[in-house]
Amino acid sequence: MRFKAKIVVDSAIFLVDLRSAYNILDSKLVSMLSLPVGQQQQMRVTIADGRHMFTTSVCKWDTTVASL
């Protein structure tokens, strides 16, 4: 699913894989929105093209406040 959202004064395109267990946010977006970032044990995430990414950060944010 693809949707466009207005965030603060900018807009962004979001690509959401509804079958995915995780979604990846760009660190610049997390910074811009001042989203809380927590630490966790290193986790390997497989992205759509089959490559792997590793992260120790988790960003829990409430999507129920968004209207689509």
Secondary structure in CASP SS format (residue, H / E / C, confidence):
PFRMAT SS
TARGET T0000
AUTHOR 0000-0000-0000
METHOD secondary structure of the structure
MODEL  1
M C 1.00
R E 1.00
F E 1.00
K E 1.00
A E 1.00
K E 1.00
I E 1.00
V C 1.00
V C 1.00
D E 1.00
S E 1.00
A E 1.00
I E 1.00
F E 1.00
L E 1.00
V C 1.00
D C 1.00
L C 1.00
R C 1.00
S C 1.00
A C 1.00
Y C 1.00
N C 1.00
I C 1.00
L C 1.00
D C 1.00
S H 1.00
K H 1.00
L H 1.00
V H 1.00
S H 1.00
M H 1.00
L C 1.00
S C 1.00
L C 1.00
P C 1.00
V C 1.00
G E 1.00
Q E 1.00
Q E 1.00
Q E 1.00
Q E 1.00
M E 1.00
R E 1.00
V E 1.00
T E 1.00
I C 1.00
A C 1.00
D C 1.00
G C 1.00
R C 1.00
H E 1.00
M E 1.00
F E 1.00
T E 1.00
T E 1.00
S E 1.00
V E 1.00
C C 1.00
K C 1.00
W C 1.00
D C 1.00
T H 1.00
T H 1.00
V H 1.00
A C 1.00
S C 1.00
L C 1.00
END
